[in-house]
Amino acid sequence: MAITLEQFAADLHAALKAQPGTPGRERARDLVAEALADSAFVARYIPPGTPERHLLYEDAELGFAILAHGYVGPKSSAPHDHGPAWAIYGQAAGETIMTDWKCLARPADGAPGKVAFVRDYVMKPGDAYLYDVGVVHSPERTGDTRLLRIEGLNMAKVKRFPYVVEGDRAAAD
């Protein structure tokens, strides 16, 4: 039987409430992977034509948000974290090249934070990754992609601050 959005949201809520912090988020990441393995769930909630940011659910008690994302053509983001929150990225279709960054300095007093390159990896359909509080990352998409993403807080309501890359990224390869 296909997973429904209501069941998925309830399972996330239960996991995050039972194990606050990273253990609950890791369980939530596993639930994202399970939802991505359900072709009916993906077809219903993350179909072709999904807008770039589509809020599916926001938890009234815990504040987490479930989003579907659809991107047409190339799109990339600068290095970022999720401020006071965390995020789980789940690849539904296409591929995302994700970059992990080492935080050298957090943004402060109007100055951007500083990061150094750590690694690149490709997220393929079915992959789900947790980016815990403070973890800096950046996605790059070279073609059409669709994602299922969980935000610890609805990031549309959170002010975030930029990061700049220190040093030569290629030197770290």
Disulfide bonds with the S-S distance in Angstrom:
none
